[in-house]
């Protein structure tokens, strides 16, 4: 019942329009587009970074001798 009333109220809000009397200059559209593209690029980079970090944690091979820390005796 609540879902039906909420959907009806949302439909009424979306279907009732009024004049805004506002002006949006052409630069605003390009700024908004740049912001949206930047958001998705940052999200993709972040997900890629965490994916490779997780992959390295799961599939990395342990070092042969942890006590030498990569130093070899001559």
Secondary structure in CASP SS format (residue, H / E / C, confidence):
PFRMAT SS
TARGET T0000
AUTHOR 0000-0000-0000
METHOD secondary structure of the structure
MODEL  1
X C 1.00
X H 1.00
X H 1.00
X H 1.00
X H 1.00
X H 1.00
X H 1.00
X H 1.00
X H 1.00
X H 1.00
X H 1.00
X H 1.00
X H 1.00
X H 1.00
X H 1.00
X C 1.00
X C 1.00
X C 1.00
X C 1.00
X C 1.00
X C 1.00
X C 1.00
X C 1.00
X C 1.00
X C 1.00
X H 1.00
X H 1.00
X H 1.00
X H 1.00
X H 1.00
X H 1.00
X H 1.00
X H 1.00
X H 1.00
X H 1.00
X H 1.00
X H 1.00
X H 1.00
X H 1.00
X H 1.00
X H 1.00
X H 1.00
X H 1.00
X H 1.00
X H 1.00
X H 1.00
X H 1.00
X H 1.00
X H 1.00
X H 1.00
X H 1.00
X H 1.00
X H 1.00
X H 1.00
X H 1.00
X H 1.00
X H 1.00
X H 1.00
X H 1.00
X C 1.00
X C 1.00
X C 1.00
X C 1.00
X C 1.00
X C 1.00
X C 1.00
X C 1.00
X C 1.00
X C 1.00
X C 1.00
X C 1.00
X C 1.00
X C 1.00
X C 1.00
END
